[in-house]
């Protein structure tokens, strides 16, 4: 669970963060995870590196630029490991070596920094950890989530909810890497503009925290894709989370 990881990074890890910031669009997940959670292990060779840390699972993050570098990193990998934000070009290297227990593939969207948004602070409320069970029960991604992880994100991340007659009608939270996610509107409240309000609020709060607004969306989730593209998000990549056997 996150310690709201504010401890000073050691010089080598800080050097990695500074390197990642040179291409923040590509590396925003790596940067967010390092800042939010304790990194238990890392290995760096030139501009290629491997990072391990724990949020809801023990995750491995990789950074490299070509197949030769990736193969060297994969030589370090043992079985039964979970990987985060693996770029699409890397996936065949994994599937040649490992059997995947599960895989979640999503499109990566980053927000156009030149666009202003309304923060909707008069409409949106902060979520409570008591909302975690309700959010979990209504999630389409239960196999990837836990109530404890949702509570941790409510307590340590950026979150927002819209309540109707004192009942939660819609919500959004940041993930462990600061990605804007969890966006959900209950069926009876669709068509009221709640998704747009929540997304704009989250963008404004992420910016206020000095962070970079980005999101991950499944390719089949056409309503969310239409929403984020209309608001000013731009698709930049396809990435994968998975566990190898």
C-alpha positions in Angstrom: 0.0 0.0 0.0 1.2 3.5 -0.8 3.1 5.4 1.8 2.2 8.6 -0.1 5.8 8.1 -1.1 7.4 11.5 -0.2 10.7 10.1 1.0 13.7 11.5 -0.8 14.8 9.3 -3.7 18.4 8.0 -3.7 20.6 9.6 -6.2 20.6 6.8 -8.8 16.8 6.5 -8.7 16.5 10.3 -8.9 18.7 10.2 -12.0 16.3 7.7 -13.6 13.4 10.1 -12.8 15.2 13.0 -14.4 15.9 10.9 -17.5 12.3 9.8 -17.7 11.1 13.5 -17.6 12.9 14.2 -20.8 10.0 12.3 -22.5 7.1 12.8 -20.1 4.5 11.7 -22.5 6.1 8.3 -23.0 7.2 7.9 -19.3 4.4 9.5 -17.3 3.3 6.2 -15.8 6.8 5.3 -14.7 7.3 8.7 -13.1 4.0 8.6 -11.3 4.5 5.1 -9.9 8.0 6.0 -8.7 6.7 9.1 -6.9 3.8 7.3 -5.3 5.3 4.0 -4.2 8.6 2.7 -2.8 10.8 1.1 -5.4 12.2 -2.1 -3.9 14.7 -2.9 -6.7 16.0 -1.3 -9.8 18.8 -2.0 -12.3 20.1 0.5 -14.8 22.5 0.0 -17.7 23.0 3.2 -19.7 19.5 4.3 -20.6 17.9 0.9 -20.1 16.4 -0.1 -16.8 14.1 -2.3 -14.8 12.1 -1.1 -11.7 10.2 -3.1 -9.1 7.6 -1.7 -6.7 4.3 -2.6 -5.0 0.9 -1.0 -5.1 -1.9 -3.5 -5.3 0.5 -6.0 -6.8 4.3 -6.3 -7.2 4.9 -4.6 -10.5 7.8 -4.5 -12.9 8.3 -1.5 -15.1 10.8 -1.6 -18.0 12.3 1.2 -20.1 14.3 0.4 -23.3 14.4 1.5 -27.0 14.9 -1.7 -29.1 14.6 -5.4 -29.1 18.2 -6.1 -28.2 17.9 -4.0 -25.0 14.6 -5.6 -24.2 16.0 -9.1 -24.5 18.8 -8.2 -22.1 16.1 -7.0 -19.6 14.0 -10.2 -20.1 17.0 -12.3 -19.2 16.7 -10.9 -15.7 13.0 -11.9 -15.4 11.7 -14.8 -13.4 8.3 -16.4 -13.8 5.1 -15.4 -11.9 5.8 -11.6 -12.3 3.4 -8.8 -13.1 4.3 -6.1 -15.7 3.0 -2.6 -16.0 2.7 -0.3 -19.1 4.5 -2.6 -21.5 4.6 -0.9 -24.9 2.9 -2.6 -27.8 6.2 -3.3 -29.7 7.5 -5.1 -26.6 4.7 -7.7 -26.3 5.9 -10.3 -28.9 9.2 -10.6 -27.0 7.3 -11.6 -23.9 4.9 -14.0 -25.6 7.9 -15.8 -27.2 9.3 -16.5 -23.7 6.4 -16.7 -21.4 2.8 -17.8 -21.1 0.5 -15.0 -20.0 -1.9 -15.7 -17.1 -3.9 -12.6 -17.8 -3.5 -9.4 -19.9 -5.2 -6.0 -20.0 -4.6 -4.0 -23.1 -5.5 -0.3 -23.3 -5.0 2.8 -25.4 -2.9 5.6 -23.9 -4.3 9.1 -24.1 -2.5 12.3 -23.0 -4.3 15.7 -22.5 -3.4 18.7 -24.7 -1.8 21.1 -22.2 -2.9 24.2 -24.1 -6.6 23.5 -23.3 -8.3 25.1 -20.3 -11.1 23.2 -18.4 -13.7 24.0 -15.8 -12.9 22.5 -12.4 -16.7 22.0 -11.6 -15.8 22.3 -7.9 -19.4 23.3 -7.1 -20.8 20.0 -8.5 -18.2 17.4 -7.4 -17.4 16.0 -4.0 -14.4 14.1 -2.7 -15.0 10.4 -2.3 -14.9 8.6 1.1 -13.1 5.3 1.8 -16.6 4.1 2.7 -17.4 4.4 -1.1 -14.8 1.8 -2.0 -17.0 -1.3 -1.7 -19.8 0.3 -3.8 -17.2 1.3 -6.5 -15.8 -2.2 -6.5 -19.3 -3.9 -6.7 -20.1 -1.8 -9.8 -16.8 -2.1 -11.5 -16.3 -4.1 -14.8 -12.7 -4.8 -13.7 -13.1 -6.8 -10.5 -10.5 -9.3 -11.6 -7.9 -6.6 -11.6 -9.0 -4.7 -8.5 -9.6 -5.0 -4.8 -11.5 -3.0 -2.3 -8.3 -2.2 -0.4 -6.7 -0.9 -3.5 -9.7 1.4 -4.2 -9.5 2.6 -0.6 -5.8 3.4 -0.9 -6.4 5.4 -4.1 -9.2 7.4 -2.4 -7.0 8.2 0.5 -3.7 8.9 -1.4 -4.7 9.8 -4.9 -7.0 12.3 -6.5 -10.7 11.3 -6.6 -14.1 12.7 -7.3 -17.8 11.7 -7.0 -21.2 13.1 -7.8 -23.9 12.2 -5.4 -27.6 12.2 -6.2 -30.0 12.0 -3.3 -27.1 11.2 -1.0 -26.2 8.2 -3.2 -23.1 7.9 -5.3 -24.1 8.4 -9.0 -20.7 8.7 -10.7 -17.0 8.7 -9.8 -13.4 8.9 -11.0 -10.0 8.4 -9.3 -6.4 8.4 -10.2 -4.6 5.0 -10.6 -1.3 4.1 -8.8 0.6 5.8 -11.6 -1.5 9.0 -11.5 -3.5 8.1 -14.6 -7.1 9.4 -14.6 -9.3 6.3 -14.4 -12.1 4.4 -12.7 -14.6 6.7 -14.5 -18.0 5.2 -14.1 -21.6 6.6 -14.3 -24.4 4.5 -13.0 -26.9 3.5 -15.7 -29.8 5.5 -14.3 -27.7 8.7 -14.4 -26.3 8.4 -17.9 -27.0 11.2 -20.3 -26.6 13.9 -17.7 -23.1 15.0 -18.5 -21.6 13.5 -15.4 -18.7 11.8 -17.2 -17.6 15.1 -18.8 -17.9 17.0 -15.5 -15.8 14.4 -13.6 -13.2 14.2 -16.3 -12.7 17.9 -16.5 -12.6 18.1 -12.7 -9.9 15.4 -12.6 -7.9 17.2 -15.2 -8.0 20.4 -13.2 -7.0 18.7 -10.0 -4.2 16.7 -11.6 -2.8 19.9 -13.0 -3.2 21.7 -9.7 -1.1 18.9 -8.1 1.7 19.6 -10.7 1.0 16.4 -12.6 0.6 15.5 -16.2 -3.0 14.5 -17.2 -3.3 11.2 -19.0 -5.6 8.2 -19.1 -5.8 4.6 -20.3 -8.9 3.3 -22.1 -9.9 -0.1 -23.6 -10.1 0.0 -27.3 -13.7 -1.3 -27.2 -14.8 1.5 -24.9 -16.2 3.8 -27.6 -18.1 6.2 -25.3 -15.0 6.9 -23.2 -12.9 7.3 -26.3 -15.3 9.8 -27.8 -15.4 11.7 -24.5 -11.7 12.1 -24.0 -11.0 12.9 -27.7 -13.7 15.6 -27.6 -12.2 17.1 -24.5 -8.7 17.3 -26.0 -6.9 14.0 -25.2 -4.7 12.6 -27.9 -4.0 8.9 -28.5 -0.2 8.2 -28.3 0.2 4.4 -27.9 -1.2 1.0 -27.0 0.1 -0.6 -23.8 -0.4 -3.7 -21.7 -0.5 -4.9 -18.1 -0.1 -8.7 -17.6 1.3 -11.5 -15.5 3.6 -14.2 -16.8 3.6 -17.8 -15.7 
